[in-house]
Amino acid sequence: IEHVNRFADLDPDESRELVEELTELDQIDLPTAVKITDLLPEDRTELRSVFAQERYSLDGEELDEILDVVAKYA
């Protein structure tokens, strides 16, 4: 538990809110939203790494939309 508290960037309520807000976007499913919440990417390159294993890619506008949501919590 101490490890989690030391390295957690968001409190549990904020994490749940971020996951919920991300899943409201069309292109993000729950597992991807959780991964984004864990990583809190700061730029397109970091965010693209989350989608590297997916069968689709997002355009710059979609990436920016996701980053805008993440920025509210980071």
C-alpha positions in Angstrom: 0.0 0.0 0.0 2.8 2.4 0.8 4.2 1.8 -2.7 0.9 2.7 -4.3 0.5 5.8 -2.2 4.0 7.0 -3.0 3.6 6.6 -6.8 0.0 7.3 -7.3 -0.5 10.6 -9.2 -4.3 10.7 -8.7 -6.4 9.8 -5.8 -9.0 7.0 -6.3 -11.9 9.4 -6.9 -10.0 11.4 -9.5 -8.9 8.2 -11.2 -12.5 7.0 -11.5 -13.6 10.3 -12.8 -10.9 10.3 -15.5 -11.7 6.8 -16.6 -15.4 7.7 -16.8 -14.7 10.8 -18.8 -12.3 8.9 -21.2 -14.8 6.1 -21.8 -17.4 8.7 -22.9 -15.2 9.3 -25.9 -16.1 7.1 -28.8 -12.6 5.7 -29.5 -11.8 4.6 -25.9 -12.9 1.4 -24.2 -12.6 0.7 -20.5 -9.2 -1.2 -20.5 -7.7 1.6 -22.6 -9.1 4.3 -20.4 -7.6 2.5 -17.3 -4.2 2.3 -19.1 -4.3 6.0 -20.0 -5.2 6.8 -16.4 -2.3 4.8 -15.1 0.2 6.4 -17.5 -1.2 10.0 -17.7 0.5 10.6 -21.0 1.6 14.2 -21.6 2.0 14.3 -25.4 1.0 12.5 -28.6 4.0 10.2 -28.6 3.3 8.9 -25.1 -0.4 8.5 -26.0 0.3 6.7 -29.2 2.2 4.1 -27.2 -1.0 3.2 -25.4 -2.6 2.5 -28.8 0.4 0.7 -30.3 -1.2 -2.8 -29.8 -4.6 -1.7 -31.1 -5.8 -2.5 -34.6 -6.6 1.1 -35.3 -4.8 4.4 -35.0 -6.1 7.8 -34.0 -5.5 11.0 -35.9 -4.0 14.1 -34.3 -7.3 15.7 -33.4 -8.5 12.6 -31.6 -5.2 12.3 -29.7 -5.5 16.0 -28.7 -9.0 15.5 -27.5 -7.8 12.7 -25.2 -4.8 14.7 -24.0 -7.1 17.6 -23.2 -9.2 15.3 -20.9 -6.0 13.9 -19.3 -4.6 17.4 -18.7 -7.5 18.3 -16.5 -6.5 15.6 -14.1 -2.7 15.6 -14.4 
